[in-house]
Amino acid sequence: MGTRVSAAQQIPRSCFVIVIAFICNSQSADASPSICDRLATELRQRPLSAWTLPQHPEGAAWPALRFAPDRANSAKYGELSKLPQVKGITMMSGLGVGAGPAMDRVGDLYELYDIGGSAHCEMLTFIRSRRTGEAQTVPAPIMAHPRQLCDGVAGRLGQAFGITVYAEYGPIGPEGDDEAYDLIPWSSAGWGQPCAVRVKHAHRLRLAELTCAASVDCRSYATSALELASAYVNYRADGFHRHEPFRFGARASPAAAAAALGYWERLRSAQSDGAADLAVTHWPVFGRVPRDDYDHTYSPAGFRFFSMSMEHTDYAVGIGYAGYGWNESNQILIGYYQMGGPDGLIPVAGVAIRREIAGSEIQSGY
């Protein structure tokens, strides 16, 4: 009985290897890196100042990633903003909650969105329109890492390396300033495959400001404050989310701890009754006028109050990031108070610690 020989078996082995190598090389040449791989490569080449002092409002990813605001075409904006699906995303602009729809455009693809509320949340819709009077709703893209478009996370239509993309970008989680870029390309066939870039920052703590009451030696407070700020940053990354109380340093005496706790309870009771804030929630400045309020006012979002002992003296201490409401800057404010005085506490030192980006690790993936 004869044996059948396949066409591949009839090809000399050396020729077979050459053919396979040619095919593989051809496939490699046709396969270009994903837009996220390219963006990650670009971001790795950015200087430190691109993160700490961006040269463009669109951040360190600009100009590799450009957003596409379009309000110049007022006729098209007026036409699309009247559509029911666009009116459905407005956040009660008449009450001052949202600003009304804004628009991005690349080619015939439009994104209309509104931002509002105390968390600056965003609602959006996509429309494809080639000519006047034509409007086709485009399904929202399915992202690889879906996130709520709130608290600094934004969703924008733009271009990356000449490719039309929808990008969701902003901080990762409620703490810190690590960032994420989630991208999905758009073509005439619809949304493509999503990809992501993650930016993890390393930080350093720097003493920014130190002020004390008259006749008080500030040096010991500077050393303690840097250690305290480091412990607070770690707490915000861990126990803060489990609502664990914050502690640092040697424990104060039972009498001082009870006095500080009693003061804090009276403060919270007064605030719930609508009374004016008491002194402990205001960073002590000893009559000096700060350069700006935002970096010199405690944000209540992460403010913590506790007692400790330092160099044989008991203190009540307030610590938290500066800011307004839930908005926080990268400046940590620390106020040291001794027990006593007509208000229950006497401010002795105010310290501001700046949390600065010292380096970045960039990763891309799906």
HELIX and SHEET records of a PDB file:
HELIX    1   1 ALA A    7  GLN A   10  1                                   4    
HELIX    2   2 ARG A   13  ASP A   30  1                                  18    
HELIX    3   3 ILE A   35  ARG A   44  1                                  10    
HELIX    4   4 SER A   49  THR A   52  1                                   4    
HELIX    5   5 SER A   74  SER A   81  1                                   8    
HELIX    6   6 PRO A   84  LYS A   87  1                                   4    
HELIX    7   7 SER A   93  LEU A   95  5                                   3    
HELIX    8   8 ARG A  219  ALA A  237  1                                  19    
HELIX    9   9 GLY A  239  ARG A  242  5                                   4    
HELIX   10  10 PRO A  254  SER A  272  1                                  19    
HELIX   11  11 ALA A  279  THR A  281  5                                   3    
HELIX   12  12 TYR A  294  HIS A  296  5                                   3    
SHEET    1   A 5 LEU A  65  PHE A  67  0                                        
SHEET    2   A 5 ALA A 154  ALA A 160 -1                                        
SHEET    3   A 5 ILE A 163  PRO A 171 -1                                        
SHEET    4   A 5 GLU A 179  SER A 187 -1                                        
SHEET    5   A 5 GLY A 190  TRP A 191 -1                                        
SHEET    1   B 9 LEU A  65  PHE A  67  0                                        
SHEET    2   B 9 ALA A 154  ALA A 160 -1                                        
SHEET    3   B 9 ILE A 163  PRO A 171 -1                                        
SHEET    4   B 9 GLU A 179  SER A 187 -1                                        
SHEET    5   B 9 CYS A 195  CYS A 212 -1                                        
SHEET    6   B 9 LEU A 345  GLY A 365 -1                                        
SHEET    7   B 9 ASN A 327  MET A 339 -1                                        
SHEET    8   B 9 THR A 313  TYR A 324 -1                                        
SHEET    9   B 9 ARG A 304  MET A 310 -1                                        
SHEET    1   C 4 ALA A 102  VAL A 106  0                                        
SHEET    2   C 4 LEU A 109  GLY A 116 -1                                        
SHEET    3   C 4 CYS A 121  ARG A 128 -1                                        
SHEET    4   C 4 GLN A 136  VAL A 138 -1                                        
END                                                                             
